[in-house]
Amino acid sequence: MITCIEFQKEQSHVTHDYVSPGGSSYWIPVVSDNIKPKINSIFDSYTTTLSMYYNYASLAGFDVRLGPFRTTESGITTQRHLLCNREGKPTTAKVDTLDPQHNKIQRRKDSFRCECKAKIVVILLHGTNKYNVVELVEQHNHMLFGKDNMFLSRTKRKLDYSQEMFIHNLSKQNIGSSRAHRLYSVLQGGSEIRGGLVSDFKNSTRNPNSYIGVRDAKFLVLKMLKRKKNIPSFSFDFRVVEKKLNLIFWADETAKYNYNAFEDVVSLDATFSVNKYDMAFVPFTGIDNHKKCVTFGAGLLSREDASSYSWLLRAFLKSFKKQPTLVLTDQDSALNKAVNEVFPMSAHRLHPN
């Protein structure tokens, strides 16, 4: 039978546990002497110094946070405090507060702090690029990460470039963050082997999206216009209302080839649900000789009214130059009105229920 003490040793990094004269407990990690920082240790550069302490913290079982620093007028760091991530006091604010400036919930990020004093202080040696360790505090006032839980630390959860590219490439195949995390975990042999939780994968997708923000409509239009310029057979049209992208229509060379061959029947049916931009997708669909669906073009519209449908059908007619023989639609009155107005030479029928 495993005792509680034995179980704790299995789950934790090796530490010396002490009780101060005042009754407070503290922990000193036990690591190899060639890894542990020492007073008067000298490192060749600032980057080497950071790498040393981050590596030590990873093996010891805690996270590192960059603390106070001093720099020269030219921006060279002359002194830096490297702290345990649980240094400092938590704020007294509520867990969730409303940020009035951005009108969103502000999450607390310091609730785990417990005034831990563990740190090192390094200074730049005068006349060199080398850094010297002048202060070292090893003891922590909290238990450290267990070996089996170290993958939950911020250092281990940080995604590197290859992971970012993995997420990005899967997103281009319409594979979301949760599925991407499961696939990556299977390929790596488990999420605990190489960092990154599901939330980190989602944040990786969120960050570029938040950077793009309201500019994504502009990016789309510029990309389509560039393609139209380079490919003469590509058709693209759009409408902006009150500085917002309101309507889009596009058709490529393959769509035009399909229409020239199978123009007899065109089916129109807007999607039932809209996307996150509140725009409905409207495909122009036909049937080939093998009774398979082929696409003649597609559009996005923000409002399903007669004016929007009329604009979309005129954009279609502008691209293909001739009306279809038969148009099939649902019982949308706005769409039916637009079809009768723009395609007066076409027969109009409703989709069978």
DRENBA-769073 format. One record per atom (N, C-alpha, C, O, CB): x negated, y negated, z negated; residue in one letter. Coordinates in steps of 0.001 Angstrom, whole numbers, plus 500000, padded with zeros to 6 digits. Glycine has a CB too. Example, Ala and Ser with C-alpha at 12.3 -4.5 7.8 and 13.67 -1.06 7.14 Angstrom:
<recs>
486810505690492200A487700504500492200A486800503300492200A485764503319491535A488692504473490954A487150502250492920S486330501060492860S487100499970492130S486591498862491961S485916500598494275S
</recs>
This chain:
<recs>
499160501201500000M500000500000500000M499124498748500000M498168498667499228M500951499995498773M499437497770500856I498645496546500959I499143495536499944I500338495247499880I498712495959502388I498227494999499151T498605493984498168T498729492631498839T498311492443499981T497579493920497024T499321491677498098C499492490329498647C498148489688498954C498008488994499961C500279489449497674C497144489915498085I495826489312498297I495179489888499542I494592489152500335I494918489535497075I495281491227499725E494700491865500903E495387491377502172E494734491155503192E494806493393500795E496712491210502107F497455490728503281F497019489309503643F496868488984504821F498981490765503016F496816488463502623Q496389487091502865Q495012487071503507Q494755486247504385Q496380486289501559Q494109487977503081K492772488013503667K492826488447505122K492047487973505949K491866488952502874K493771489371505437E493896489818506811E494408488702507709E493995488593508863E494817491021506891E495315487864507180Q495946486839507980Q495134485560508078Q495348484786509011Q497282486534507426Q494211485301507160S493524484025507103S492089484146507563S491516485235507593S493573483467505707S491498482971507932H490066482916508112H489412483111506741H490039482918505699H489629481566508773H488143483495506775V487428483716505521V487163482366504864V486581481477505485V486095484491505760V487587482208503607T487383480956502873T486989481265501442T487278482338500913T488657480076502906T486316480290500824H486110480318499382H487204479470498754H487340478292499085H484679479798498987H487981480050497856D489074479340497207D488621478896495818D488064479684495054D490347480233497120D488867477623495503Y488440477065494228Y489597476324493567Y490570475946494219Y487235476125494420Y489466476126492261V490396475301491498V489581474225490785V488662474524490023V491228476162490474V489936472973491048S489197471865490454S489511471759488968S490493472345488511S489531470545491168S488691471015488187P488986470826486751P490373470254486504P490965470500485453P487952469909486123P490901469490487464G492235468929487285G493349469893487646G494525469550487520G492373467694488101G493000471101488097G494007472105488418G494392472164489886G495255472961490256G495220471854487617G493778471346490735S494101471357492159S493291472433492875S492119472655492570S493834469975492789S493938473096493832S493255474132494614S492667473518495870S493233472585496441S494223475285494979S491523474048496299Y490948473630497582Y490210474809498200Y489834475765497521Y489989472411497401Y490015474708499517W489476475811500296W488272475330501108W488312474264501723W490562476405501225W487206476126501102I486021475847501907I485842476988502902I485653478130502483I484748475675501010I485893476721504196P485762477804505176P484360478392505175P483374477690504950P486109477300506574P484291479681505427V483016480390505515V482754480703506981V483447481525507580V483022481699504649V481764480052507550V481380480289508945V479872480455509008V479164480220508029V481851479123509874V479398480859510163S477963481073510356S477199479770510169S477690478700510527S477684481657511751S475986479864509604D475192478674509331D474809477914510595D474641476695510557D473950479056508579D474670478621511714N474280477933512948N475448477209513613N475265476513514612N473681478925513921N476657477375513053I477840476688513566I478264475557512639I478733474518513102I478991477674513749I478105475750511351K478557474763510371K477695473508510446K476469473609510495K478521475354508947K478321472309510456P477528471073510467P476795470877509147P477246471336508097P478425469861510749P475673470199509215K474856469962508021K474439468489507995K474323467831509029K473597470901508001K474220468004506782I473734466628506631I472391466497507341I471537467379507248I473604466236505120I472217465381508052N470993465054508796N470804465907510051N469736465892510661N469790465219507896N471854466657510436S471789467346511729S471817466297512838S472546465309512745S472973468368511892S471022466514513885I470927465565514990I471401466235516270I471028467370516567I469477465039515150I472238465510517031F472795466036518276F472445465092519421F472342463879519239F474335466220518164F472267465666520589D471709464925521726D472634463848522273D472162462878522865D471368465876522827D473937463998522088S474875463019522649S476153463001521826S476372463856520969S475193463340524132S476988462011522104Y478281461907521423Y479191463071521798Y479896463609520944Y478964460576521765Y479179463460523069T479992464592523520T479577465875522838T480427466673522443T479891464755525026T478275466084522693T477771467286522012T478216467310520557T478537468369520017T476235467351522094T478234466149519927T478672466058518534T480142466458518397T480501467228517507T478457464631517996T480989465931519285L482405466294519255L482607467779519492L483393468423518797L483177465498520291L481898468323520473S482044469750520790S481651470608519599S482298471618519321S481191470126522014S480597470217518895M480155470960517724M481244471026516663M481532472101516137M478901470330517144M481859469869516341Y482839469866515254Y484147470532515677Y484794471188514860Y483110468436514792Y484538470376516918Y485746471061517395Y485550472573517373Y486471473311517024Y486109470594518819Y484382473031517736N484094474468517706N484085474990516274N484612476067515992N482746474762518383N483488474225515383Y483478474592513966Y484904474665513414Y485247475610512704Y482644473581513153Y485732473671513740A487107473650513247A487911474828513787A488730475405513071A487785472337513630A487679475185515045S488403476306515637S488082477611514921S488971478433514695S488070476428517121S486822477802514566L486417479023513856L486801478976512381L487037480014511764L484910479236513989L486865477758511811A487203477622510395A488707477697510147A489133478137509079A486663476313509859A489528477269511129G490967477381510969G491688476076510701G492673476061509963G491256478308509881G491216474965511289F491931473702511147F491762472882512422F490922473187513269F491421472911509913F492577471837512542D492518470943513692D491747469684513346D491606469331512175D493925470588514173D491248469009514375V490438467801514208V491203466597514739V491896466687515753V489074467941514932V491072465471514047R491608464212514532R490493463163514498R489727463090513537R492835463759513679R490411462357515551L489414461299515601L489809460178514647L490937459686514689L489255460761517039L488869459777513783G489145458767512781G488520457422513114G488288457135514288G488658459230511449G488240456589512118P487677455248512345P486351455312513095P485625456303513020P487479454523511011P486054454244513813F484812454201514587F484338452763514725F485083451810514498F485008454838515981F483072452642515104R482485451346515416R481796451442516770R481249452485517130R481484450897514308R481830450347517512T481192450326518824T480400449036518998T480601448058518277T482242450471519945T479506449058519963T478778447855520341T479636447040521302T480717447475521697T477406448208520984T479148445852521679E479884445017522623E480022445685523983E480965445408524725E479198443675522778E479086446560524306S479133447262525595S479988448533525536S480107449236526540S477718447617526044S480587448841524369G481482449989524255G480828451266523806G481480452310523832G482129450227525536G479572451249523394I478883452454522924I479264452719521468I479172451826520626I477336452307523069I479688453937521176T480085454302519812T478856454415518929T477932455170519230T480876455627519803T478849453665517842T477720453716516903T478053454485515636T477152454940514931T477282452314516538T479336454631515342Q479745455409514162Q481123456001514428Q481992455349515006Q479760454519512866Q481310457251513996R482610457895514188R482897458830513013R482025459578512571R482647458677515532R484147458774512513H484634459703511508H485447460779512221H486379460464512961H485487458972510416H485099462041512003L485862463163512530L486578463819511360L485938464360510458L484942464184513285L487918463772511376L488723464134510217L489471465434510426L489665465878511558L489698463033509899L489885466034509338C490856467115509402C492187466522509863C492526465396509498C491001467839508015C492922467258510645N494159466738511213N495214466437510144N496183465732510424N494714467725512216N495045466955508935R496009466730507872R495551465644506897R496051465550505776R496260468021507124R494603464835507336E494158463693506538E495245462619506531E496000462483507494E492822463117507092E495319461859505439G496255460754505356G497579461138504732G497866462312504498G496491460195506708G498392460096504463K499703460292503857K500792460245504935K500683459476505890K499966459220502769K501831461056504787P502957460945505720P503732459666505455P503750459171504328P503890462169505606P504371459130506483T505196457941506304T506456458302505532T506826459472505430T505556457310507667T507105457283504992T508331457509504226T509579457391505097T510700457444504593T508414456523503073T509378457229506413A510528457089507308A511276458411507424A510754459469507074A510078456607508702A512506458330507919K513287459535508122K512647460370509225K511820459886509997K514752459189508470K513053461646509279V512485462545510285V512755462017511684V511863462038512532V513060463963510134V513967461546511937D514332460989513237D514800459552513047D515708459290512258D515436461845513925D514190458635513761T514609457240513711T514831456734515128T514234457244516077T513560456369512974T515680455742515268L515982455175516580L515008454047516885L514887453082516130L517441454665516640L514311454195518019D513404453149518475D514233452106519228D514682452384520339D512261453738519384D514452450909518658P515338449924519305P514778449398520616P515541448993521493P515590448761518372P513459449398520765Q512864448854521976Q513170449723523194Q513488449210524267Q511362448714521801Q513070451068523016H513300451986524129H514623452729524009H514962453545524866H512168452979524218H515377452445522936N516695453050522734N516637454579522793N517425455216523493N517676452529523783N515696455153522048K515586456598522010K515121457036520621K514639456226519829K514615457105523102K515274458325520344I514904458857519041I513378458927518924I512700459455519805I515536460254518822I512856458388517826Q511431458437517550Q511173459570516562Q511656459534515431Q510915457074516995Q510412460577516991R510115461716516140R508924461435515233R507958460792515642R509848462950516986R509003461916514017R507863461804513110R506799462817513498R507102463971513800R508300462014511643R505544462368513486K504443463244513871K503440463454512745K502420464114512943K503739462682515075K503714462906511570D502725462969510493D503253463678509252D502665463553508178D502278461575510125D504354464423509380S504965465039508206S504095466141507607S504321466547506467S506322465602508567S503100466634508356F502235467711507881F501034467180507085F500284467977506521F501747468540509063F500835465870507027R499655465315506378R499734465475504859R500804465363504261R499494463837506746R498580465739504257C498576465989502804C497326465400502143C496867465905501118C498654467505502520C496780464341502725E495620463640502166E494388464529502066E493626464439501103E495957463095500798E494194465389503064C492992466227503090C491771465341503324C491813464432504153C493097467329504195C490688465601502599K489493464761502662K488389465342503540K487342464715503695K488960464540501278K488596466519504115A487545467152504910A487207466287506126A488097465807506828A487981468566505359A485898466095506363K485481465255507490K483976465319507655K483261465850506805K485936463795507289K483506464763508771I482095464438508917I482011463006509448I482935462522510101I481362465456509874I480896462339509164V480634461000509674V479307461046510413V478297461490509867V480612459933508523V479316460584511659V478089460577512462V477776459140512860V478679458327513060V478230461487513728V476477458838512974I476045457503513401I475027457656514526I474339458672514630I475436456693512205I474946456629515362L473994456606516460L472622456200515927L472484455182515249L474462455641517578L471602457016516247L470243456675515839L469741455498516674L469846455516517900L469297457898515989L469214454512516035H468802453281516702H467760453575517782H466780454283517548H468243452276515679H467994453022518952G467053453162520053G467141454471520808G466322454726521691G465693453003519546G468128455320520478T468278456614521160T469744456820521528T470604455998521211T467766457789520261T470011457948522210N471379458368522495N471827459492521568N472863460115521798N471500458813523945N471045459750520516K471312460867519616K472139460416518410K472106459254518006K469995461500519148K472887461383517847Y473770461101516714Y473372461962515524Y473007463129515668Y475251461349517092Y473452461354514348N473040462008513112N474237462147512175N475010461204512004N471900461217512428N474389463336511561V475450463579510585V475008463001509243V474038463475508652V475773465111510462V475713461982508762V475310461318507514V476246461655506357V475911461381505205V475269459806507714V477411462244506634E478333462603505558E479107463848505968E479525463983507118E479303461428505232E479292464745505025L480013465991505277L480861466343504070L480349466439502954L479037467141505605L482161466537504288V483080467020503247V483706468298503781V484453468267504759V484190465938502874V483400469426503138E483847470730503645E485198471159503090E485962471828503786E482822471783503318E485509470788501850Q486678471345501192Q487992470740501711Q488094469535501940Q486568471132499699Q488983471610501886H490335471227502310H491282471440501129H491074472348500324H490801472057503569H492307470622501023N493293470788499946N494527471549500426N495598471431499831N493710469421499394N494382472322501489H495496473106502047H494933474398502617H493748474477502940H496273472298503152H495779475402502740M495354476652503353M495097476431504838M495743475595505471M496413477756503139M494167477172505381L493784477019506778L494588477974507661L495274478869507168L492275477267506952L494490477768508957F495175478649509904F494672480080509742F493480480314509539F494964478162511360F495612481045509837G495203482435509910G494680482758511297G495025482074512261G496363483360509548G493856483783511414K493299484153512715K494401484486513709K494294484172514895K492349485340512572K495465485127513219D496559485512514112D497451484331514465D498291484440515358D497391486608513477D497284483205513778N498130482033514031N497350480850514582N497914479771514762N498830481620512762N496062481034514852M495244479923515322M495714479419516677M495478478259517018M493786480339515400M496377480271517458F496865479834518767F497961478766518637F498314478118519622F497397481037519556F498504478584517413L499513477553517190L498894476181516910L499612475182516856L500412477955516036L497589476121516734S496942474844516450S496970473952517687S497102474437518811S495490475063515978S496846472650517470R496901471705518586R495753471912519558R495922471764520768R496884470279518068R494585472254519029T493433472461519900T493659473625520844T493374473526522038T492180472697519077T494168474723520317K494389475903521141K495579475726522070K495627476343523134K494595477121520266K496542474892521684R497740474691522514R497507473732523663R498327473646524577R498876474180521667R496399473012523628K496138472033524683K495901472748526005K495066473649526087K494924471145524324K496634472347527039L496540472987528342L495358472423529123L495118471216529128L497845472800529132L494624473318529783D493516472855530616D493985472678532059D495164472845532369D492329473847530550D493038472335532932Y493394472000534315Y493999473199535042Y494964473045535791Y492160471499535073Y493438474399534826S493946475580535525S495381475897535111S496183476327535941S493045476785535252S495710475691533842Q497077475921533387Q498029474880533967Q499147475213534362Q497141475900531857Q497594473624534020E498419472571534615E498720472890536078E499849472709536533E497717471201534500E497711473367536818M497905473704538223M498816474925538365M499604475002539308M496552473965538904M498713475873537441F499589477051537463F501047476626537326F501910477101538063F499209478038536333F501316475733536382I502681475239536171I503163474465537397I504302474627537835I502748474343534912I502287473623537945H502658472801539100H502972473669540319H503956473426541018H501529471812539436H502143474677540574N502366475540541734N503656476348541607N504349476567542600N501185476483541917N503981476788540398L505234477512540207L506429476586540338L507479476992540835L505252478196538848L506278475343539894S507391474398540008S507741474142541467S508900473877541785S507048473076539311S506748474218542367K507017474042543792K507819475204544362K508426475087545427K505713473890544557K507819476340543639Q508624477491544033Q509921477581543222Q510561478631543164Q507816478775543868Q510292476461542600N511516476366541786N511494477320540597N512534477848540203N512741476654542645N510322477540540031I510186478347538813I509961477385537655I508986476634537641I509003479393538928I510866477414536689G510835476468535587G509759476754534560G509020477734534660G512149476449534918G509687475870533561S508627475939532551S508712477201531702S507687477809531396S508688474722531654S509927477602531317S510074478782530454S509611480046531169S508883480853530593S511535478939530003S510025480219532407R509602481393533173R508111481328533478R507432482355533482R510406481504534479R507598480127533734A506168479981533982A505365480399532753A504312481023532885A505834478531534371A505856480061531554H505158480454530324H505163481967530155H504149482547529767H505804479787529101H506295482616530441R506358484072530324R505409484741531317R504720485702530974R507796484565530550R505377484235532536L504481484803533546L503020484614533145L502211485532533278L504739484160534919L502689483429532658Y501314483161532266Y500896484026531079Y499768484517531031Y501141481686531926Y501803484211530127S501499485035528956S501232486477529362S500328487121528829S502649484978527943S502024486984530309V501819488359530783V500482488487531501V499764489466531301V502965488787531720V500143487511532333L498885487561533077L497672487470532159L496629488059532441L498838486440534098L497813486717531041Q496698486534530118Q496659487591529023Q495702487648528250Q496770485167529495Q497693488428528951G497732489454527916G498335488986526616G498141489627525583G496370489956527659G499065487878526635G499707487372525419G499418485900525239G498320485436525546G499239488152524189G500410485152524734S500238483709524555S499218483382523479S498663482283523472S501563483065524209S498954484335522551E498003484056521486E496564484138521964E495656483695521261E498215485010520343E496339484699523154I494981484812523669I494508483480524230I493368483069524011I494903485897524743I495389482818524950R495060481517525515R496228480591525282R497377480955525534R494722481618527026R495939479375524793G496955478516524210G498076478072525119G498079478328526323G496319477349523686G499041477389524494G500173476847525205G501460477555524862G501637478724525204G499935476917526668G502372476855524183L503687477388523886L504664476958524970L504300476206525874L504169476923522497L505898477431524885V506908477049525867V507089475532525867V507218474915526924V508251477755525573V507098474940524677S507273473483524582S506134472739525267S506358471683525858S507366473050523114S504913473272525199D503780472621525861D503913472701527374D503563471756528080D502460473259525417D504420473829527876F504646473969529314F505735472991529768F505633472401530844F505042475430529669F506772472822528951K507825471873529301K507305470443529274K507657469633530132K509010472017528351K506467470132528287N505889468786528213N504996468502529410N504929467371529889N505093468617526918N504308469537529891S503448469362531058S504263468967532275S503808468176533101S502662470639531343S505474469519532392T506359469151533498T506989467787533258T507206467024534200T507451470209533687T507285467479531993R507948466221531664R507051465018531901R507522463974532351R508405466238530227R505763465153531602N504867464006531667N504785463375533058N504955462161533174N503497464418531226N504528464160534130P504534463514535452P505902462986535852P506003461977536550P504054464485536499P506974463678535402N508324463200535722N508595461858535060N509206460977535666N509378464226535281N508140461698533808S508348460429533124S507478459333533730S507844458158533704S508051460573531632S506323459720534276Y505475458727534941Y506134458242536233Y506109457050536542Y504078459321535242Y506727459183536988I507403458812538230I508610457939537925I508816456900538552I507832460067539017I509427458386536927G510577457605536486G511505457236537623G511900458092538415G510117456361535795G511857455951537707V512791455491538730V512122455340540088V512789454964541052V513408454173538315V510835455617540199R510144455474541474R510346456663542393R509960456605543560R508683455270541239R510943457747541896D511038458962542699D511852458744543968D511543459340545000D511651460080541880D512888457903543917A513672457620545116A512801456945546175A512895457263547360A514885456733544773A511955456014545738K511055455338546668K510063456324547265K509781456270548462K510310454197545967K509528457228546441F508591458233546934F509239459099548005F508628459393549033F508087459105545783F510484459506547756L511192460348548718L511381459627550047L511104460191551105L512549460774548156L511848458393549997V512095457634551226V510798457426552000V510771457598553219V512744456275550903V509718457057551302L508443456834551975L507913458121552611L507346458096553703L507418456277550988L508102459234551922K507645460514552465K508438460884553716K507858461340554702K507772461625551407K509753460693553685M510594461001554837M510280460069556013M510229460522557157M512078460893554455M510073458792555752L509750457842556816L508401458172557454L508229458041558665L509739456408556266L507451458601556626K506148458990557165K506274460214558068K505627460297559112K505161459275556025K507114461162557656R507321462343558487R508034461971559784R507709462497560848R508126463403557722R508998461072559693K509714460631560887K508766459944561865K508911460099563077K510860459684560506K507805459194561356K506838458505562202K505920459483562904K505577459291564071K506020457527561383K505516460539562197N504563461501562753N505229462594563589N504580463207564436N503775462136561637N506526462844563356I507249463883564086I508450463227564753I509469463013564097I507693465059563136I508357462904566026P509444462172566701P510789462892566676P511834462242566687P509062461912568128P510777464238566642S512034464989566666S512720465044565308S513835465554565199S511783466390567153S512066464524564273F512645464547562933F513548463335562742F513145462204563016F511537464575561855F514766463571562274S515727462487562039S515901462251560545S516043463191559764S517090462811562692S515888460985560168F516090460623558765F516740459250558695F516330458317559384F514746460637557982F517744459144557865D518417457864557653D518842457768556204D519093458788555563D519640457705558594D518925456564555678F519315456390554279F520021455058554115F519925454179554971F518085456473553342F520739454919552992R521429453680552683R521201453316551226R521298454167550342R522931453799552986R520898452051550981V520663451551549629V521771450568549281V522058449649550048V519258450878549507V522390450763548126V523450449886547648V523068449388546254V522862450187545340V524832450623547628V522975448082546099E522624447462544819E521308448022544270E521191448362543092E523752447675543799E520320448103545178K518962448549544848K518903450003544388K517937450405543740K518383447663543776K519922450791544714K519933452209544381K520142453020545649K520954452669546505K521031452526543338K519385454126545755L519522455012546902L520886455683546837L521174456445545914L518380456069546937L521723455390547834N523116455806547798N523414456992548699N524221457853548351N523989454665548180N522759457038549866L523025458084550860L521749458465551599L520901457617551875L524096457618551864L521624459758551917I520488460269552685I521008461292553695I521909462077553398I519405460907551744I520431461266554878F520692462333555862F519376462663556555F518592461771556880F521793461900556915F519139463968556781W517950464374557517W518237465649558319W519092466456557953W516761464595556550W517502465802559415A517598466986560272A516271467151560994A515752466193561567A518786466865561293A515718468356560972D514432468589561618D514612469205563004D515736469351563486D513560469496560749D513515469558563629E513539470088564990E514298471408565068E515043471638566021E512119470275565505E514115472276564075T514807473573564061T516310473380563968T517072474087564628T514316474438562890T516743472415563143A518176472140563011A518757471676564344A519865472069564709A518427471077561922A518012470842565071K518507470356566359K518554471476567398K519462471528568228K517627469210566866K517586472353567342Y517602473508568254Y518818474389567965Y519478474869568887Y516291474338568119Y519110474600566678N520280475407566303N521571474754566788N522479475435567264N520333475605564774N521645473440566665Y522876472750567066Y523091472815568580Y524216472995569045Y522836471286566609Y522017472670569334N522140472757570790N522610474137571235N523277474264572262N520808472427571451N522266475169570471A522641476532570836A523990476950570264A524707477728570893A521580477493570371A524349476450569086F525561476925568400F526398475749567892F526778475718566721F525186477855567224F526682474795568759E527373473581568355E528890473741568288E529584472784567944E527031472476569299E529415474901568602D530869475069568699D531569474750567384D532589474061567364D531205476490569127D531012475259566284V531668475105564981V530677474517563985V529550474994563853V532218476468564464V531114473476563288V530329472880562209V531179472888560943V532319472422560944V529866471424562572V530613473421559867S531310473487558582S530705472466557625S529485472340557523S531233474917557978S531574471741556928L531152470742555936L531779471073554592L532991471259554486L531547469303556382L530930471145553557D531471471439552227D530495470910551191D529413471472551019D531717472975552033D530857469842550500A529991469272549465A529923470210548274A530895470889547943A530496467880549026A528760470237547634T528589471099546467T529520470662545341T529857469485545210T527126471080545989T529929471643544528F530866471349543438F530216470515542347F530825469580541828F531406472642542842F528957470857541993S528261470147540923S527180469261541514S526639469560542578S527653471136539908S526862468167540825V525834467247541276V524536467553540545V524531468262539538V526262465781541049V523421467007541067N522135467203540422N521923466140539348N522837465384539016N520997467165541457N520697466093538809K520441465155537702K520494463700538146K520536462797537310K519084465441537079K520493463465539462Y520609462104539971Y522062461756540303Y522327460698540873Y519731461929541210Y522989462621539956D524422462416540217D524703462260541711D525477461396542124D524928461179539460D524063463109542510M524275463103543955M524731464488544408M524184465509543991M522981462678544704M525741464497545269A526268465754545802A525521466131547083A525181465263547887A527793465637546075A525272467409547265F524571467913548442F525596468344549482F526530469083549170F523628469094548071F525423467881550722V526363468178551802V525606468817552967V524976468097553742V527107466886552266V525645470130553116P524993470775554258P525923470836555472P527135470996555326P524535472189553877P525350470708556661F526064470906557922F525690472297558411F524538472541558768F525706469789558994F526656473209558431T526370474621558671T527125475135559888T528252474719560154T526729475454557443T526489476052560630G527117476719561763G526886478219561714G526326478739560749G526590476153563073G527325478917562771I527196480372562868I526469480712564167I526818480201565231I528599481071562812I525448481583564076D524723481971565289D525338483224565905D526394483680565465D523231482209564976D524674483788566932N525215484943567648N525243486216566803N525924487185567137N524407485188568893N524485486192565697H524445487359564811H525354487172563595H525253487910562615H523007487625564351H526235486185563669K527169485867562592K526453485499561287K526938485771560189K528096487045562353K525293484877561448K524526484395560310K524619482868560250K524740482199561276K523045484859560404K524560482341559047C524640480889558887C523334480217559322C522242480695559014C524960480530557425C523468479112560037V522319478298560419V522607476865559984V523765476451559921V522036478383561968V521565476119559689T521716474748559196T521456473753560310T520460473849561027T520766474484558019T522361472798560448F522212471734561440F521651470451560832F521093469621561550F523549471446562096F521789470286559560G521320469077558887G521820469085557458G522519470010557043G521794467800559627G521463468054556702A521873467989555296A521904466541554842A521232465677555405A520920468817554399A522695466298553815G522798464951553269G522998464969551769G523412465974551191G523932464202553928G522694463836551147L522954463611549733L523754462330549604L523406461321550217L521630463537548911L524812462351548823L525610461150548626L525983460999547163L526257461980546472L526869461187549496L525990459757546703S526269459485545295S527766459368545015S528197459549543876S525565458212544865S528563459065546043R530016458952545861R530706459709546985R530365459550548157R530475457454545837R531674460531546618E532415461316547609E533677460561548021E534798460990547746E532778462722547045E533463459421548689D534594458643549181D534536458588550708D533571459053551316D534592457207548572D535569458020551318A535672457995552773A534529457204553405A534015457595554452A537010457400553194A534129456105552784S533041455286553312S531730456065553367S531009456003554363S532866454030552463S531423456797552299S530178457567552250S530188458692553281S529199458911553980S529960458144550846S531323459410553373Y531416460495554355Y531331459950555780Y530716460580556640Y532728461280554167Y531938458789556045S531872458198557379S530433457861557748S530000458117558871S532748456938557454S529688457285556798W528284456973557057W527498458247557351W526675458269558267W527665456229555860W527744459309556582L527026460570556760L527310461185558128L526394461663558796L527405461556555654L528580461174558548L528942461745559849L528370460912560994L527978461468562020L530470461844559985L528315459595560837R527730458748561876R526224458984561985R525663458952563080R528017457264561584R525571459221560842A524145459555560867A523929460887561588A522958461052562327A523573459619559426A524839461830561366F524774463122562067F524950462910563570F524189463458564367F525859464099561528F525942462126563956L526221461881565370L525072461125566035L524764461363567203L527530461095565528L524445460226565302K523298459481565821K522135460418566117K521395460190567074K522865458397564826K521958461457565322S520848462387565498S521101463381566622S520183463719567369S520587463130564209S522359463862566749F522643464951567686F523344464499568972F523488465284569909F523488465984567002F523778463237569017K524285462600570238K525638463112570731K526215462497571628K523294462779571319K526164464197570194K527455464711570674K528235465328569527K527665465857568573K527251465749571797K529560465245569645Q530442465747568599Q530584467268568718Q530486467816569816Q531828465062568680Q530811467936567613P531044469382567672P532423469691568245P533307468834568288P530903470008566276P532581470934568682T533875471344569234T534911471492568135T536059471078568293T533740472659570005T534496472089567007L535411472343565891L534713471997564586L533554472351564372L535888473825565881L535433471302563719V534907470944562403V535771471606561343V536995471472561344V534870469394562205V535102472334560424L535793472982559316L535450472252558024L534273472040557731L535412474488559220L536458471864557250T536245471186555966T537177471781554927T538046472593555241T536476469652556093T536980471362553685D537924471751552635D539058470717552612D539214469946553560D537209471848551226D539832470702551553Q541009469830551506Q540711468472550886Q541617467809550381Q542116470502550731Q539452468053550920D539071466735550422D539639465670551355D539266465608552527D537522466604550307D540530464841550845S541196463840551680S540222462806552226S540374462354553361S542285463145550890S539222462425551431A538239461437551884A537415461985553042A537157461276554015A537314461025550725A537002463248552940L536240463874554012L537092464038555266L536621463790556376L535703465230553559L538324464448555095N539217464636556250N539442463310556990N539479463280558220N540576465225555790N539589462231556242K539767460924556858K538537460517557660K538657459969558756K540068459878555794K537362460783557115A536120460427557792A535925461254559059A535461460730560072A534931460618556854A536277462550559015V536142463414560196V537039462921561324V536602462831562471V536489464879559844V538272462605561011N539211462130562039N538773460790562632N539054460491563792N540620461996561448N538084459995561823E537641458684562293E536390458777563157E536317458135564206E537381457769561114E535399459570562731V534098459617563407V534075460654564530V533413460446565547V532992459925562399V534791461768564358F534825462839565363F536227462950565982F536884463974565792F534407464197564725F536703461945566707P538066462012567254P538218463071568346P539330463537568595P538465460658567809P537115463460569005M537177464445570080M537074465878569571M537230466816570353M536078464183571078M536819466067568294S536645467412567733S537943467916567128S538715467154566546S535535467416566672S538173469231567278A539292469848566560A538935469951565090A537787470219564737A539635471251567142A539922469737564240H539664469718562798H540551470752562129H541773470729562271H539915468301562194H539919471656561401R540656472677560666R540138472751559230R539017472337558935R540533474055561365R540979473288558346L540605473465556960L540077474864556731L540481475821557393L541784473186556046L539146474965555760H538614476289555399H539757477166554903H540601476688554145H537495476174554310H539811478428555304P540836479318554758P540570479587553282P539414479725552882P540883480645555545P541600479664552481N541440479908551054N541026481354550804N540841481753549654N542739479586550304N
</recs>
